[in-house]
């Protein structure tokens, strides 16, 4: 029994050393992605903030609608066009 426990402890130690090495390698390889990941983190934080403060989004949307209705119509048209374009490309990929 003692031998089996020793083998398990040695294997655990080897795996810990291997995983530490792999973490170091990942940190080196992912260094170039740091700005992209930071931007994604900011976007997620912003989305969470909006989710926690829906009234701010509603008031700002209403103000935009009152002050700049043409801007919102153009924005809606662009969004609809982009959505349709995605639908067309998805349809082509299925065939």
Secondary structure by P-SEA (a helix, b strand, c coil): caaaaaaaaaaaaaaaaaaaaaaaaaaaaaccaaaaaaaaaaaaaaaaaaaacaaaaaaaaaaaaaccaaaaaaaaaaaaaaaaaaaaaaaaaac
